[in-house]
Amino acid sequence: MSWARGCGTKTTRRSTTVTTRTPPTPRYRLRTTEATLDPIVVLKAVAYFHYQSCEHPGWHDSEAHELMSALRTAILDRHPDFGERVAGPFGETHRYATLPSYHRAPWGIEQLEQAVSVPA
């Protein structure tokens, strides 16, 4: 495409379109375990998932949100001390978020084994 610019000078602009192909999403494969999952690691993974998803307009009405809420509730029902409100570095928070094991836990789980506390 050419167009006149300035004092009668001619500038030529070339446009190159680069097409990239996004690889297909890998097929989901359900993996289960008989091992006991570390509740603190799972709570942090739930926090990670929530953080990554909460700005989507449909998040609060989604099945994923419902599942994450149910998972968090189930863990806190089994470990009520984790849900106690305590003073944290940025104000009041749940006790589990102040534990050293929470800070050591991965931010997001790539493999199920990362959440296993006691192998089966």
C-alpha atoms as a printed R data frame, in Angstrom:
    type eleno elety resid chain resno       x       y      z
1   ATOM     1    CA   MET     A     1   0.000   0.000  0.000
2   ATOM     2    CA   SER     A     2   1.374   3.440 -0.917
3   ATOM     3    CA   TRP     A     3   0.295   6.833  0.261
4   ATOM     4    CA   ALA     A     4   1.650  10.369  0.152
5   ATOM     5    CA   ARG     A     5   3.097  11.695  3.338
6   ATOM     6    CA   GLY     A     6   4.666  15.030  4.245
7   ATOM     7    CA   CYS     A     7   6.115  17.238  1.499
8   ATOM     8    CA   GLY     A     8   5.191  15.140 -1.453
9   ATOM     9    CA   THR     A     9   7.415  12.223 -0.431
10  ATOM    10    CA   LYS     A    10   6.145   8.788 -1.128
11  ATOM    11    CA   THR     A    11   6.234   6.121  1.543
12  ATOM    12    CA   THR     A    12   5.569   2.488  0.854
13  ATOM    13    CA   ARG     A    13   4.307   0.228  3.582
14  ATOM    14    CA   ARG     A    14   4.273  -3.533  3.308
15  ATOM    15    CA   SER     A    15   2.015  -5.621  5.434
16  ATOM    16    CA   THR     A    16   2.995  -9.158  6.245
17  ATOM    17    CA   THR     A    17   0.465 -11.417  7.836
18  ATOM    18    CA   VAL     A    18   1.844 -14.235  9.881
19  ATOM    19    CA   THR     A    19  -0.490 -17.105 10.486
20  ATOM    20    CA   THR     A    20   0.240 -19.232 13.486
21  ATOM    21    CA   ARG     A    21  -1.561 -22.409 14.230
22  ATOM    22    CA   THR     A    22  -2.481 -23.175 17.775
23  ATOM    23    CA   PRO     A    23  -1.965 -26.833 18.553
24  ATOM    24    CA   PRO     A    24  -5.145 -28.643 19.556
25  ATOM    25    CA   THR     A    25  -5.883 -28.880 23.247
26  ATOM    26    CA   PRO     A    26  -4.691 -32.239 24.537
27  ATOM    27    CA   ARG     A    27  -7.459 -34.671 25.339
28  ATOM    28    CA   TYR     A    28  -8.209 -34.688 29.064
29  ATOM    29    CA   ARG     A    29  -7.376 -37.919 30.814
30  ATOM    30    CA   LEU     A    30  -8.866 -38.479 34.261
31  ATOM    31    CA   ARG     A    31  -6.310 -39.710 36.757
32  ATOM    32    CA   THR     A    32  -7.368 -40.974 40.143
33  ATOM    33    CA   THR     A    33  -5.444 -42.202 43.135
34  ATOM    34    CA   GLU     A    34  -5.984 -44.202 46.265
35  ATOM    35    CA   ALA     A    35  -3.337 -42.078 47.975
36  ATOM    36    CA   THR     A    36  -4.166 -39.450 50.555
37  ATOM    37    CA   LEU     A    37  -3.972 -35.934 49.168
38  ATOM    38    CA   ASP     A    38  -2.360 -33.212 51.252
39  ATOM    39    CA   PRO     A    39  -5.253 -30.901 52.185
40  ATOM    40    CA   ILE     A    40  -3.007 -27.828 52.307
41  ATOM    41    CA   VAL     A    41  -1.673 -28.484 48.783
42  ATOM    42    CA   VAL     A    42  -5.227 -28.990 47.533
43  ATOM    43    CA   LEU     A    43  -6.399 -25.760 49.215
44  ATOM    44    CA   LYS     A    44  -3.588 -23.874 47.509
45  ATOM    45    CA   ALA     A    45  -4.452 -25.480 44.160
46  ATOM    46    CA   VAL     A    46  -8.075 -24.383 44.652
47  ATOM    47    CA   ALA     A    47  -6.843 -20.834 45.385
48  ATOM    48    CA   TYR     A    48  -4.711 -20.968 42.217
49  ATOM    49    CA   PHE     A    49  -7.624 -22.163 40.091
50  ATOM    50    CA   HIS     A    50  -9.873 -19.459 41.549
51  ATOM    51    CA   TYR     A    51  -7.227 -16.784 40.906
52  ATOM    52    CA   GLN     A    52  -6.827 -17.899 37.297
53  ATOM    53    CA   SER     A    53 -10.586 -18.109 36.628
54  ATOM    54    CA   CYS     A    54 -12.372 -15.492 38.738
55  ATOM    55    CA   GLU     A    55 -12.310 -12.684 36.157
56  ATOM    56    CA   HIS     A    56 -14.189 -14.718 33.554
57  ATOM    57    CA   PRO     A    57 -17.735 -13.355 33.359
58  ATOM    58    CA   GLY     A    58 -19.299 -16.805 33.793
59  ATOM    59    CA   TRP     A    59 -17.058 -17.982 36.633
60  ATOM    60    CA   HIS     A    60 -19.421 -17.450 39.561
61  ATOM    61    CA   ASP     A    61 -22.234 -19.387 37.874
62  ATOM    62    CA   SER     A    62 -20.016 -22.174 36.519
63  ATOM    63    CA   GLU     A    63 -19.816 -25.820 37.495
64  ATOM    64    CA   ALA     A    64 -16.067 -25.335 37.999
65  ATOM    65    CA   HIS     A    65 -16.710 -22.641 40.628
66  ATOM    66    CA   GLU     A    66 -19.246 -24.880 42.321
67  ATOM    67    CA   LEU     A    67 -16.772 -27.784 42.345
68  ATOM    68    CA   MET     A    68 -13.928 -25.657 43.758
69  ATOM    69    CA   SER     A    69 -16.225 -24.279 46.481
70  ATOM    70    CA   ALA     A    70 -17.405 -27.786 47.377
71  ATOM    71    CA   LEU     A    71 -13.824 -29.081 47.500
72  ATOM    72    CA   ARG     A    72 -12.698 -26.206 49.741
73  ATOM    73    CA   THR     A    73 -15.738 -26.674 52.006
74  ATOM    74    CA   ALA     A    74 -15.131 -30.440 52.270
75  ATOM    75    CA   ILE     A    75 -11.523 -29.883 53.350
76  ATOM    76    CA   LEU     A    76 -12.450 -27.205 55.878
77  ATOM    77    CA   ASP     A    77 -15.228 -29.434 57.277
78  ATOM    78    CA   ARG     A    78 -12.625 -32.172 57.867
79  ATOM    79    CA   HIS     A    79 -10.038 -29.724 59.224
80  ATOM    80    CA   PRO     A    80 -11.986 -26.949 60.981
81  ATOM    81    CA   ASP     A    81  -8.783 -25.506 62.473
82  ATOM    82    CA   PHE     A    82  -7.589 -24.638 58.931
83  ATOM    83    CA   GLY     A    83 -10.623 -22.396 58.447
84  ATOM    84    CA   GLU     A    84 -10.133 -20.333 61.600
85  ATOM    85    CA   ARG     A    85  -9.694 -16.638 60.859
86  ATOM    86    CA   VAL     A    86  -6.323 -15.306 62.009
87  ATOM    87    CA   ALA     A    87  -4.185 -12.216 61.502
88  ATOM    88    CA   GLY     A    88  -2.031 -12.572 58.411
89  ATOM    89    CA   PRO     A    89   0.586 -10.298 56.862
90  ATOM    90    CA   PHE     A    90  -2.091  -8.523 54.767
91  ATOM    91    CA   GLY     A    91  -4.970  -8.597 57.244
92  ATOM    92    CA   GLU     A    92  -7.317 -11.298 58.436
93  ATOM    93    CA   THR     A    93  -7.132 -14.601 56.556
94  ATOM    94    CA   HIS     A    94  -7.737 -18.328 57.015
95  ATOM    95    CA   ARG     A    95  -5.227 -20.088 59.215
96  ATOM    96    CA   TYR     A    96  -4.213 -22.533 56.467
97  ATOM    97    CA   ALA     A    97  -2.886 -19.623 54.348
98  ATOM    98    CA   THR     A    98  -0.420 -18.693 57.105
99  ATOM    99    CA   LEU     A    99   1.081 -22.161 57.546
100 ATOM   100    CA   PRO     A   100   4.642 -22.856 56.314
101 ATOM   101    CA   SER     A   101   3.323 -25.893 54.387
102 ATOM   102    CA   TYR     A   102   0.968 -23.601 52.447
103 ATOM   103    CA   HIS     A   103   3.881 -21.419 51.386
104 ATOM   104    CA   ARG     A   104   5.932 -24.489 50.376
105 ATOM   105    CA   ALA     A   105   3.058 -25.941 48.331
106 ATOM   106    CA   PRO     A   106   3.195 -25.434 44.552
107 ATOM   107    CA   TRP     A   107   1.166 -22.598 43.042
108 ATOM   108    CA   GLY     A   108  -0.897 -24.809 40.796
109 ATOM   109    CA   ILE     A   109  -0.542 -28.546 40.382
110 ATOM   110    CA   GLU     A   110   0.852 -29.945 37.141
111 ATOM   111    CA   GLN     A   111   0.818 -33.582 38.239
112 ATOM   112    CA   LEU     A   112  -1.379 -35.404 40.725
113 ATOM   113    CA   GLU     A   113   1.710 -36.636 42.565
114 ATOM   114    CA   GLN     A   114   2.395 -33.057 43.708
115 ATOM   115    CA   ALA     A   115  -0.660 -33.268 45.974
116 ATOM   116    CA   VAL     A   116  -0.048 -36.740 47.385
117 ATOM   117    CA   SER     A   117   1.029 -36.587 51.007
118 ATOM   118    CA   VAL     A   118   1.241 -40.320 51.639
119 ATOM   119    CA   PRO     A   119   1.674 -42.619 48.600
120 ATOM   120    CA   ALA     A   120  -0.791 -45.516 48.431
